[in-house]
Amino acid sequence: VDLSRQFAPQRVVFLEEEWGDWLVSQKQVDAASYHYIEARQNQKAIDAALSARQWSNVVDIAESFPPEESKPYFIKVASHYESIRNLEQAEKLFIKGGALQEAVEMYTRVNRWEDAHRIALYAGGAGAGDDDDDDPLC
């Protein structure tokens, strides 16, 4: 790939994807996502990041998708963060994924009633569904 950058730059994207495919075939999915990103193959990149459990990379890649396509990835990563008890990060991603009810249920399961109530109030209000980065919940 490095030689191609110098001598055949037009082939770099193709080679990056091929290299990512080879890494996946060798069960090195953790390294493949970077090459897929370089090849502008975001779907392959996010699939590799998910397989490698590279949760922050999944979020970064998902943010490059249209909102409706990214929501399932945010929810999947939120579920992971909930499972390791990083509830604040899980909340942010559930909300980003439009899964406010899941966020309420998460806090209910761990008896954090005030947090559940705060999100439930937000879900019932005008702010639900807004894609505002200044979200008071986050």
Protein Blocks (a to p, Z undefined) as FASTA:
>chain_A
ZZmmmmmmmlmmmmmmmmmmmmmmnopaklmmmmmmmnopaklmmmmmmmnopaklmmmm
mmmpcfklmmmmmmmmmmmmmmnopaklmmmmmmmnopamlmmmmmmmnopaklmmmmmm
mmmmmknopacfklfkZZ
